[in-house]
Amino acid sequence: MSSHIQIFDTTLRDGEQTPGVSFSFEERLKLAQQLEKWGVDVIEAGFPASSQGSFESVQAIARTLKHTTVTGLARCLKSDIDAVYEATKDAVSPSIHVFIATSPIHLESKLHMTEAEVLEAITTHVRYAKERFDIVQFSPEDATRTPLPFLIESVQTAVNAGATVINIPDTVGYSYPTEYGNIFKELTEQIKSDVPITYSAHCHDDLGLAVANSMAAIENGATRIEGTVNGIGERAGNTALEEVALGLYVRQDHYQIQTQIQLELTKQTSDMVARYAGLRVPRNKAIVGKNAFSHESGIHQDGFLKNPETYEIMTPQLVGVKKTELPLGKLSGKHAFQDKLKQLGYDIDLEEQKVLFKAFKSIADKKKHVTDQDIHALIQDTEHEKHVAYHLEALQLQFVSNGLQSAVVVVRDNEGQQYQDSSIGTGSIVAIYNAVDRIFNVEPVLLDYRIDAVSEGRDAQAEVHVQVEVAGQEHTGVGFDHDILYASCKAYVEAVGKAVQSIQKEGVAQ
């Protein structure tokens, strides 16, 4: 029984086969060092025979790593095996990964070989590799589309020739958990060897089953899992190693065995691979996606605030994420909104919170994500509204013709009386302000009009400032809203309303 599930990382080899991904020499070396730090057991550093650049990269990694096993890929060709030997011979723990296809479609269409010729190639090249390496891994490519009897015969041939690691590649992501697990069960029961054999799983994600298949392999005798960070790789990618590591950790009650991965470095490792590969991690990606520790549903936020374990099976800190996010949106409830107010330092009574929550919901219906700046602006606007004499109740705009706009404005005073009027103008703002002038029966001079974004993004709230002059006196107003025109109207109503109040006070005094 293995002491742990070994992690064989092929980010630098299979992962680099992702279309559009090409790591530089320096990036490959830094990634290898990060992978060693993360805790992987084996790093497949590349395919030395494929190019001089690959050879030199594998060689540099082999000479740099302190304790992780470094392996290189080789076809059943002596020249490939020699290239791996020369590239990895200075490693603390060198090994080789030899492969040849075994499925009928590969034999017929790609290799043009018989089964007997394949078995002979396995014997010759695994034996040749064993003369140069203590650890030889053999892979029957496209194993899951290989008839089980021939697959067993191929594996037994490799073991007889000296292979001590047998990898079963689901090369095209064709298998499913029950079928894939059964292959390992049959191999562990039927393969004869005088020395312990490590069985390894290498799955692709064409049907979205790579991680599930890998876990099924573990349940049936596999003690090594091959894959990549973030699941990168050609076509739909490989087994995501971070998902395997966390799956074993969280469900150790079932698997009763874990990896040696330093879980707290998971997010850091994921971010490095994503950055160097130029591939953004999907927001909903398990373990390392931005939404993996984020709750927006009001029911989920309420449950999480009462007890995080209601909706989280692991802490964000476990994988190196600072904290869980509770983004506010249209699905958020009162509990999450109250918690956000406390986080932002506000001490607001329950009745006022009800007013704020209603206003928050109005903003959330217009924006995908309500930011902290939006909340600050909301509170500022609500507090501001308490001290103004006139409030904007409704605004309606309509295109007329010849570039003219029509605006209908409804204003309410603090006694609840409503005032309404309409007007046209050469633009929306002109039409709105003309209507407000008609309501208050004044002719202000607009001295300043300024728009500031409260938050970032195309759906940012607007903060509009206006300054007007009426009867020789200047007055200012401010308006907050997701809609710039509505905010502009609120600001103008406040400024002109102040002017009207001033005129009325002067009249009373006289």
Secondary structure, DSSP 4 states (H G I P E B T S, - for coil): --SS-EEEE-TTTTGGGSTT----HHHHHHHHHHHHHHT-SEEEEE-GGG-HHHHHHHHHHHHH-SSSEEEEEEES-HHHHHHHHHHHTTSSSEEEEEEEE-SHHHIIIII---HHHHHHHHHHHHHHHHTT-S-EEEEEETGGGS-HHHHHHHHHHHHHHT--EEEEEETTS---HHHHHHHHHHHHHH---SS--EEEEEEB-TTS-HHHHHHHHHHTT--EEEEBGGG--STT-B-BHHHHHHHHHHTHHHH-------GGGHHHHHHHHHHHHT-PPPTT-TTTSTTTTB--SHHHHHHHHH-GGGT-SS-GGGGT----B--B-TT--HHHHHHHHHHTT----HHHHHHHHHHHHHHHTT-SSB-HHHHHHHHHHHHHHTT-SEEEEEEEEEE-STT-EEEEEEEEETTS-EEEEEEEESSHHHHHHHHHHHHHT---EEEEEEEEESSSSTT--EEEEEEEEETTEEEEEEEEESSHHHHHHHHHHHHHHHHHHHHHHHHHH-
